[in-house]
Amino acid sequence: MPDRPAKLTKRTLDKDLDKLTYVEDAAYHVTKRLVAPGIGLVFLGLAMIFAGINVLNQTGATLAIAAVALAGYMAMNIGAKDVANNVGAAVGARAITMTQALVMAAIFEILGAVIAGGPVIKTISSHIIDTDRIITSGKLAWLMMAALLAAALWINFATWLKAPVSTTHTIVGAVVGAGAAAVGPEMVNWRVLGAISAGWVVTPFLGGTIAAGILFFIKTFIIYRNDKIAAAKYWIPILIGLMAGAFTAYLVLQLAPKDTVAGFSTIAIGVVVGLAIWFAARPLVAAQSVGCENKNSSLRKLFRLPLICSAALMSFAHGANDVANAIGPLAAIIRSVSLGSSLSVVGGAAGYTAPYWVVLIGGCGISVGVLLYGPRLIRLVGEQITKLNPMRAYCVALSAALTVIVASWFGLPVSSTHIAIGAVFGVGFFREWYTSHSKRRLAYMRMKAEASGITWAEMVEADEHNPDEIHRRRLVRRSHFMTIIAAWAITVPVSAMLAAAVYWAMVALFI
């Protein structure tokens, strides 16, 4: 009897398993976008619990805990938005990897906030609005809450529009607007606001000038030399030592108790540390130079170490200055809540220092924003906008870091974003001028032309009649200039009006 033909059956179980696999893949792709917001919410929850431990026994603890959530959210926005200014150049120049940049930025942001964030926090929390005259009215906490909420809303909206706004401009405008709405414009310290505004105008030009000066030094003493590698081996360790010495002197002034360290002692400590770092950097740079050809491409390799150092310094400076954008209003709220308890402030606003746990929340919030949302912005700034040269990136990062650190020392809340942009413009305009007017460069190019068998007259004539070469020499995109100026101009009034509206809404709903 012949065998019966095999019956074709549907592999129902396999098909169902395949469907489950597809569903699992789809769910993974959907939930992948929710990982970062989920981690952010976990951080905010932990911050609120941490705050509750410190303020739960005080009047107004609920308001303080809610303010901690807003301040933590603001800090994450700051970290996500500004991280590219700190380490984007180093990543774009391939000096460090993305992971290394994120970890370095997160660590130095926290250190900058905790070690050196106090003066700027004090300015935003108590010097823009005369808090000593209004704290007893119970309005201080609410107006600072309105400032935090309005600033966060405006930054989110501007980020969605891809507008280059400043978190510093935003929070200062919001504090002024909410304060004027709560207690009237006469309570605004217009003298302090004028000093802050002057800093906003001066510091981008200062950053650009310093960056151009550093680039002039590098071009004169390293790039346009017959033996570039020998010049780099000599000067790069000196640059690293100067950077380390200046930063050490700044840290001594920040950490040492007042009236315990004299100016001479500070300079001496900075000089000793700078010499030690210079001595240690010499063999490192010498080892990197082995096998390098006498070309600019080799200099990019040798500038990797100073570029990493300047990026770390910029992250520290950013944490020291911009943590106040989130923690300044929160510090004022905690001070308001502390009155009447065992933590009452003696000496008014001038004698008040934000608790360390408040500053730590701000620093950690910035770092969380860096780790969760930093990679996308770093890739945009460091890889997609322009090809970055390590020497120019070093000039921008070091100039911005020095400018922000000096401003933080004086307690001025400045925009690290705008200082970095000013440094970029300074480097670009200087390169345009230097390309056409530097006698050293012209002599160097004439020597190269003769070595290549091309007469100098032929090279100049080719350049002057080549429209692409003429356009290339305009190294600064001037179309961005007015966009940036417009964003700077509208941020303060818009955030002020929004904060006033939020405060009036809070009054109508809760007070």
Phi, psi and omega per residue, in radians:
M1 nan 2.127 -3.086
P2 -1.146 2.609 3.133
D3 -1.171 2.497 3.099
R4 -1.298 2.448 3.136
P5 -1.069 2.505 -3.129
A6 -1.107 2.383 -3.131
K7 -1.432 2.207 3.119
L8 -1.323 2.132 -3.133
T9 -2.077 2.646 3.087
K10 -1.400 2.289 3.123
R11 -1.427 1.277 -3.023
T12 -1.072 -0.751 -3.094
L13 -1.099 -0.749 3.138
D14 -1.112 -0.709 3.137
K15 -1.126 -0.702 3.125
D16 -1.150 -0.674 3.099
L17 -1.136 -0.672 3.086
D18 -1.075 -0.717 3.121
K19 -1.074 -0.713 3.119
L20 -1.110 -0.640 3.110
T21 -1.128 -0.747 3.121
Y22 -1.112 -0.713 3.113
V23 -1.090 -0.717 3.131
E24 -1.104 -0.747 3.110
D25 -1.110 -0.745 3.131
A26 -1.101 -0.745 3.133
A27 -1.110 -0.642 3.133
Y28 -1.112 -0.780 -3.119
H29 -1.170 -0.578 3.122
V30 -1.256 -0.799 -3.063
T31 -1.333 -0.336 -3.141
K32 -1.018 -0.628 3.133
R33 -1.250 -0.309 -3.091
L34 -1.632 -0.083 -3.091
V35 -1.124 -0.877 -3.103
A36 -1.086 -0.856 3.071
P37 -1.044 -0.620 3.122
G38 -1.116 -0.780 3.099
I39 -1.118 -0.661 3.090
G40 -1.075 -0.724 3.100
L41 -1.139 -0.658 3.087
V42 -1.084 -0.755 3.095
F43 -1.054 -0.774 3.140
L44 -1.100 -0.682 3.098
G45 -1.097 -0.762 3.119
L46 -1.139 -0.680 3.116
A47 -1.100 -0.700 3.121
M48 -1.163 -0.693 3.095
I49 -1.114 -0.770 3.128
F50 -1.064 -0.715 3.116
A51 -1.173 -0.699 3.136
G52 -1.036 -0.638 3.111
I53 -1.068 -0.588 -3.050
N54 -1.574 -0.425 -3.024
V55 -2.183 0.064 -2.990
L56 -1.113 -0.487 -3.111
N57 -1.535 0.200 -3.077
Q58 -1.982 2.713 3.080
T59 -1.172 2.375 -3.122
G60 1.416 0.351 -3.109
A61 -1.102 -0.627 -3.129
T62 -1.088 -0.751 3.109
L63 -1.104 -0.710 -3.141
A64 -1.131 -0.716 3.140
I65 -1.154 -0.699 3.074
A66 -1.112 -0.666 3.111
A67 -1.138 -0.624 3.094
V68 -1.079 -0.698 3.111
A69 -1.098 -0.770 3.118
L70 -1.138 -0.739 -3.136
A71 -1.145 -0.693 3.086
G72 -1.106 -0.704 3.103
Y73 -1.140 -0.716 3.092
M74 -1.097 -0.732 -3.133
A75 -1.107 -0.698 3.100
M76 -1.126 -0.674 3.062
N77 -1.047 -0.737 -3.137
I78 -1.110 -0.795 3.132
G79 -1.086 -0.740 -3.127
A80 -1.200 -0.638 -3.019
K81 -1.394 -0.659 -2.958
D82 -1.792 -0.084 -3.054
V83 -1.072 -0.579 -3.103
A84 -1.109 -0.506 3.106
N85 -1.177 -0.484 -3.054
N86 -1.468 -0.865 -2.992
V87 -2.148 -0.014 -3.130
G88 -1.049 -0.675 -3.137
A89 -1.143 -0.721 -3.132
A90 -1.145 -0.670 3.110
V91 -1.239 -0.766 -3.141
G92 -1.083 -0.587 3.110
A93 -1.468 0.033 3.114
R94 1.068 0.555 3.053
A95 -1.347 -0.601 3.081
I96 -2.452 2.843 3.129
T97 -1.432 2.962 3.132
M98 -1.060 -0.802 -3.117
T99 -1.086 -0.792 3.118
Q100 -1.067 -0.705 -3.135
A101 -1.133 -0.750 -3.121
L102 -1.126 -0.801 -3.130
V103 -1.121 -0.770 3.133
M104 -1.080 -0.794 -3.136
A105 -1.094 -0.755 -3.122
A106 -1.073 -0.765 -3.117
I107 -1.153 -0.833 -3.060
F108 -1.297 -0.456 3.033
E109 -1.103 -0.788 3.130
I110 -1.122 -0.778 -3.139
L111 -1.072 -0.758 3.125
G112 -1.100 -0.719 -3.130
A113 -1.139 -0.794 -3.052
V114 -1.307 -0.701 -3.039
I115 -1.401 -0.746 -2.934
A116 -2.207 0.226 -3.082
G117 -1.463 -0.182 -3.020
G118 -1.016 -0.882 -3.068
P119 -1.048 -0.726 -3.125
V120 -1.267 -0.645 3.069
I121 -1.030 -0.745 -3.132
K122 -1.117 -0.673 3.135
T123 -1.089 -0.850 -3.086
I124 -1.251 -0.626 -3.052
S125 -1.355 -0.449 -2.991
S126 -2.483 -0.178 -3.050
H127 -1.790 -0.395 3.111
I128 -1.306 -0.766 3.046
I129 -1.920 2.432 3.134
D130 -1.283 1.474 -3.028
T131 -1.213 -0.461 -3.135
D132 -1.102 -0.473 -3.088
R133 -1.583 -0.220 -3.075
I134 -2.128 -0.093 -3.036
I135 -1.144 -0.569 -3.119
T136 -1.309 -0.232 -3.127
S137 -1.406 -0.158 -3.127
G138 1.403 0.051 -3.096
K139 -1.569 -0.309 -3.040
L140 -1.047 -0.833 -3.100
A141 -1.075 -0.718 -3.089
W142 -1.238 -0.681 -3.139
L143 -1.218 -0.586 3.082
M144 -1.248 -0.600 3.037
M145 -1.082 -0.759 3.120
A146 -1.106 -0.684 3.121
A147 -1.116 -0.757 3.128
L148 -1.089 -0.818 -3.104
L149 -1.138 -0.772 -3.130
A150 -1.124 -0.727 3.134
A151 -1.102 -0.756 3.134
A152 -1.107 -0.732 3.134
L153 -1.115 -0.768 -3.106
W154 -1.169 -0.705 3.134
I155 -1.127 -0.731 3.104
N156 -1.090 -0.753 -3.131
F157 -1.158 -0.749 3.141
A158 -1.148 -0.656 3.098
T159 -1.120 -0.685 3.099
W160 -1.105 -0.630 3.093
L161 -1.411 -0.106 -3.078
K162 1.062 0.616 3.104
A163 -1.567 2.348 -3.090
P164 -1.387 1.166 -3.120
V165 -1.517 2.835 -3.132
S166 -1.819 2.304 3.070
T167 -1.158 -0.557 3.118
T168 -1.177 -0.832 3.088
H169 -1.015 -0.698 -3.076
T170 -1.113 -0.859 -3.063
I171 -1.245 -0.625 3.095
V172 -1.130 -0.796 3.085
G173 -1.066 -0.690 -3.139
A174 -1.157 -0.712 3.114
V175 -1.124 -0.725 3.120
V176 -1.116 -0.799 -3.113
G177 -1.126 -0.809 3.135
A178 -1.168 -0.673 3.121
G179 -1.137 -0.742 3.111
A180 -1.116 -0.669 3.119
A181 -1.201 -0.599 -3.058
A182 -1.419 -0.776 -3.004
V183 -2.261 0.046 3.096
G184 1.707 2.684 -3.095
P185 -1.152 -0.316 -3.128
E186 -1.215 -0.326 3.107
M187 -1.456 -0.143 3.105
V188 -1.366 2.282 3.115
N189 -1.447 1.547 -3.029
W190 -1.176 -0.457 3.099
R191 -1.159 -0.798 3.100
V192 -1.128 -0.719 3.129
L193 -1.102 -0.647 3.090
G194 -1.131 -0.683 3.106
A195 -1.140 -0.704 3.114
I196 -1.120 -0.780 3.141
S197 -1.104 -0.691 3.089
A198 -1.089 -0.665 3.085
G199 -1.094 -0.640 3.110
W200 -1.106 -0.591 -3.135
V201 -1.381 -0.732 -3.012
V202 -1.322 -0.753 -2.963
T203 -1.116 -0.668 3.057
P204 -1.068 -0.694 3.077
F205 -1.166 -0.662 3.106
L206 -1.132 -0.765 3.097
G207 -1.059 -0.736 3.118
G208 -1.134 -0.702 -3.136
T209 -1.154 -0.779 3.134
I210 -1.123 -0.753 3.132
A211 -1.081 -0.753 3.109
A212 -1.103 -0.688 3.115
G213 -1.112 -0.748 3.115
I214 -1.125 -0.729 3.131
L215 -1.147 -0.665 3.078
F216 -1.040 -0.757 3.117
F217 -1.073 -0.798 -3.103
I218 -1.141 -0.744 3.131
K219 -1.134 -0.713 -3.060
T220 -1.252 -0.755 -2.983
F221 -1.790 -0.144 -3.111
I222 -2.230 -0.981 -2.977
I223 -1.202 -0.906 -3.073
Y224 -1.645 0.989 3.043
R225 -2.124 2.641 -3.132
N226 -1.090 -0.720 3.083
D227 -1.943 1.561 -3.069
K228 -1.123 -0.709 -3.045
I229 -1.158 -0.755 3.114
A230 -1.098 -0.716 3.106
A231 -1.118 -0.717 3.127
A232 -1.139 -0.727 3.122
K233 -1.081 -0.531 3.140
Y234 -1.412 -0.799 -2.958
W235 -1.565 -0.582 -3.074
I236 -1.073 -0.798 3.060
P237 -1.030 -0.599 3.100
I238 -1.146 -0.750 3.109
L239 -1.072 -0.741 3.126
I240 -1.135 -0.724 3.122
G241 -1.120 -0.736 3.095
L242 -1.088 -0.728 3.132
M243 -1.097 -0.781 -3.132
A244 -1.169 -0.711 3.140
G245 -1.130 -0.771 3.123
A246 -1.117 -0.733 -3.139
F247 -1.156 -0.685 3.116
T248 -1.103 -0.755 3.113
A249 -1.067 -0.688 3.101
Y250 -1.111 -0.761 3.138
L251 -1.109 -0.673 3.117
V252 -1.069 -0.745 3.120
L253 -1.139 -0.568 -3.120
Q254 -1.356 -0.695 -2.979
L255 -1.597 -0.529 -3.083
A256 -1.264 2.491 3.067
P257 -1.023 2.611 -3.108
K258 -1.068 2.535 3.088
D259 1.150 0.265 3.110
T260 -1.867 -0.343 -3.119
V261 -2.119 2.083 3.120
A262 -1.411 2.883 -3.122
G263 -1.073 -0.695 3.135
F264 -1.112 -0.719 3.139
S265 -1.106 -0.712 3.120
T266 -1.080 -0.809 3.128
I267 -1.098 -0.702 -3.122
A268 -1.111 -0.760 3.117
I269 -1.098 -0.750 3.116
G270 -1.085 -0.701 -3.138
V271 -1.151 -0.756 -3.134
V272 -1.086 -0.814 3.138
V273 -1.147 -0.712 3.122
G274 -1.071 -0.727 3.104
L275 -1.141 -0.688 3.130
A276 -1.122 -0.755 3.138
I277 -1.189 -0.687 3.078
W278 -1.036 -0.771 3.141
F279 -1.129 -0.680 -3.135
A280 -1.281 -0.516 -3.087
A281 -1.363 -0.422 -3.089
R282 -1.002 -0.899 3.132
P283 -1.167 -0.526 3.115
L284 -1.138 -0.820 3.127
V285 -1.165 -0.675 3.112
A286 -1.086 -0.705 3.119
A287 -1.153 -0.666 3.109
Q288 -1.163 -0.487 -3.055
S289 -1.425 -0.153 -3.115
V290 -1.102 2.197 3.116
G291 1.446 0.018 -3.120
C292 -1.354 2.397 3.069
E293 -1.449 2.829 -3.099
N294 -1.407 1.129 -3.094
K295 -2.344 2.817 3.093
N296 -1.111 -0.542 3.121
S297 -1.084 -0.553 3.082
S298 -1.227 -0.604 3.111
L299 -1.096 -0.593 3.113
R300 -1.055 -0.663 3.101
K301 -1.175 -0.732 -3.094
L302 -1.244 -0.419 3.126
F303 -1.513 0.113 -3.139
R304 -1.101 -0.793 -3.105
L305 -1.126 -0.886 3.100
P306 -1.103 -0.525 3.104
L307 -1.164 -0.721 3.092
I308 -1.101 -0.758 3.136
C309 -1.088 -0.733 -3.130
S310 -1.202 -0.601 3.095
A311 -1.157 -0.710 3.082
A312 -1.116 -0.725 3.113
L313 -1.109 -0.667 3.111
M314 -1.154 -0.671 3.095
S315 -1.108 -0.729 3.089
F316 -1.069 -0.816 -3.130
A317 -1.097 -0.701 3.122
H318 -1.099 -0.771 3.111
G319 -1.093 -0.676 -3.119
A320 -1.157 -0.636 -3.052
N321 -1.630 -0.851 -2.970
D322 -1.454 -0.201 3.051
V323 -1.067 -0.501 -3.136
A324 -1.145 -0.422 3.135
N325 -1.105 -0.502 3.095
A326 -1.735 -0.667 -2.972
I327 -1.615 -0.370 3.119
G328 -0.982 -0.972 3.071
P329 -1.068 -0.663 3.133
L330 -1.113 -0.694 3.112
A331 -1.063 -0.691 3.103
A332 -1.137 -0.681 3.123
I333 -1.153 -0.767 3.127
I334 -1.112 -0.666 3.085
R335 -1.097 -0.730 3.125
S336 -1.114 -0.719 3.140
V337 -1.182 -0.592 -3.060
S338 -1.251 -0.369 -3.134
L339 -1.102 2.404 3.135
G340 1.557 -0.109 3.108
S341 -1.914 -3.022 3.126
S342 -1.189 -0.225 -3.125
L343 -1.705 0.365 -3.090
S344 -0.969 2.495 -3.069
V345 -1.507 2.321 3.080
V346 -1.824 2.298 3.086
G347 1.668 0.097 3.104
G348 1.227 -2.821 -3.075
A349 -1.088 -0.594 -3.106
A350 -1.136 -0.475 -3.125
G351 -1.744 0.131 -3.069
Y352 -1.708 2.322 3.047
T353 -2.125 2.334 -3.129
A354 -1.052 2.361 3.103
P355 -1.032 2.651 -3.103
Y356 -1.108 -0.580 -3.118
W357 -1.174 -0.523 3.085
V358 -1.195 -0.813 3.131
V359 -1.127 -0.659 -3.132
L360 -1.113 -0.675 3.085
I361 -1.073 -0.730 3.112
G362 -1.119 -0.806 3.130
G363 -1.101 -0.755 3.115
C364 -1.165 -0.635 3.113
G365 -1.097 -0.758 3.086
I366 -1.062 -0.744 -3.122
S367 -1.167 -0.661 3.078
V368 -1.096 -0.753 3.074
G369 -1.065 -0.669 3.089
V370 -1.063 -0.852 -3.044
L371 -1.234 -0.620 -3.063
L372 -1.447 -0.741 -2.994
Y373 -2.085 0.018 -3.105
G374 -1.183 -0.713 -3.029
P375 -0.948 -0.715 -3.088
R376 -1.122 -0.775 -3.115
L377 -1.262 -0.603 3.112
I378 -1.120 -0.740 3.114
R379 -1.103 -0.681 -3.126
L380 -1.107 -0.876 -3.082
V381 -1.314 -0.711 -2.997
G382 -1.490 -0.336 -3.015
E383 -2.255 -0.573 -2.963
Q384 -1.724 -0.469 -3.097
I385 -1.338 -0.832 -3.100
T386 -2.769 2.750 3.022
K387 -1.369 2.151 -3.013
L388 -1.674 2.357 3.056
N389 -1.639 2.236 -3.089
P390 -1.007 -0.607 -3.137
M391 -1.146 -0.795 3.140
R392 -1.213 -0.668 3.100
A393 -1.093 -0.668 3.088
Y394 -1.085 -0.750 3.132
C395 -1.070 -0.773 -3.125
V396 -1.131 -0.849 -3.072
A397 -1.139 -0.790 -3.121
L398 -1.162 -0.735 3.124
S399 -1.082 -0.821 -3.138
A400 -1.109 -0.725 -3.129
A401 -1.105 -0.814 -3.137
L402 -1.094 -0.726 -3.129
T403 -1.140 -0.767 -3.133
V404 -1.170 -0.698 -3.141
I405 -1.098 -0.774 3.117
V406 -1.090 -0.743 3.115
A407 -1.113 -0.724 3.118
S408 -1.104 -0.644 3.119
W409 -1.028 -0.707 3.142
F410 -1.514 0.032 3.107
G411 1.367 0.316 -3.133
L412 -1.568 2.119 3.051
P413 -1.347 1.769 -3.115
V414 -1.897 2.888 -3.130
S415 -1.620 1.950 3.088
S416 -1.135 -0.572 3.104
T417 -1.084 -0.838 -3.084
H418 -1.238 -0.566 3.062
I419 -1.156 -0.739 3.100
A420 -1.103 -0.713 3.097
I421 -1.117 -0.723 3.084
G422 -1.064 -0.673 3.100
A423 -1.134 -0.696 3.117
V424 -1.106 -0.800 3.096
F425 -1.074 -0.724 3.132
G426 -1.061 -0.770 3.099
V427 -1.110 -0.763 -3.106
G428 -1.132 -0.838 3.138
F429 -1.145 -0.644 3.106
F430 -1.124 -0.709 3.125
R431 -1.103 -0.676 3.087
E432 -1.056 -0.808 -3.139
W433 -1.158 -0.786 -3.054
Y434 -1.139 -0.612 -3.122
T435 -1.052 -0.620 -3.059
S436 -1.717 -0.394 -2.945
H437 -2.049 -0.184 -3.073
S438 -1.331 2.103 3.105
K439 -1.171 -0.632 3.127
R440 -1.108 -0.754 3.133
R441 -1.154 -0.758 -3.133
L442 -1.065 -0.720 3.108
A443 -1.133 -0.681 3.137
Y444 -1.148 -0.760 3.140
M445 -1.177 -0.615 3.099
R446 -1.113 -0.709 3.113
M447 -1.116 -0.732 3.115
K448 -1.139 -0.679 3.136
A449 -1.110 -0.752 3.137
E450 -1.150 -0.645 3.116
A451 -1.171 -0.475 3.141
S452 -1.563 -0.028 3.130
G453 1.448 0.277 3.130
I454 -1.932 2.312 3.114
T455 -1.266 2.624 -3.131
W456 -1.087 -0.655 3.138
A457 -1.103 -0.710 3.125
E458 -1.123 -0.711 -3.130
M459 -1.156 -0.764 3.137
V460 -1.114 -0.752 -3.135
E461 -1.116 -0.688 3.125
A462 -1.116 -0.711 3.141
D463 -1.170 -0.738 -3.054
E464 -1.213 -0.442 -3.126
H465 -1.791 0.158 3.128
N466 -1.835 1.862 -3.093
P467 -1.104 -0.563 3.113
D468 -1.127 -0.694 3.131
E469 -1.182 -0.679 3.113
I470 -1.117 -0.756 3.136
H471 -1.161 -0.637 -3.109
R472 -1.119 -0.537 -3.115
R473 -1.212 -0.345 3.045
R474 -1.440 1.569 -2.934
L475 -1.486 -0.110 -3.115
V476 -1.945 2.220 3.092
R477 -1.360 1.702 -3.061
R478 -1.207 -0.324 -3.140
S479 -1.127 -0.440 -3.140
H480 -1.359 -0.316 -2.993
F481 -1.091 -0.881 -3.105
M482 -1.174 -0.583 3.089
T483 -1.082 -0.775 -3.141
I484 -1.160 -0.772 3.132
I485 -1.062 -0.735 3.131
A486 -1.090 -0.740 3.124
A487 -1.101 -0.701 3.099
W488 -1.122 -0.704 -3.018
A489 -1.219 -0.649 -3.024
I490 -1.554 -0.299 -2.997
T491 -1.102 -0.852 -3.072
V492 -1.114 -0.898 3.138
P493 -1.128 -0.672 -3.139
V494 -1.144 -0.812 -3.140
S495 -1.150 -0.589 3.105
A496 -1.141 -0.821 3.131
M497 -1.135 -0.690 3.121
L498 -1.128 -0.727 3.121
A499 -1.130 -0.692 3.097
A500 -1.090 -0.748 3.121
A501 -1.116 -0.725 3.127
V502 -1.122 -0.698 3.139
Y503 -1.119 -0.796 3.125
W504 -1.088 -0.632 3.081
A505 -1.137 -0.724 3.107
M506 -1.103 -0.716 3.118
V507 -1.070 -0.763 -3.122
A508 -1.171 -0.557 -3.046
L509 -1.616 -0.650 -2.948
F510 -2.074 -0.371 -3.039
I511 -1.844 nan nan
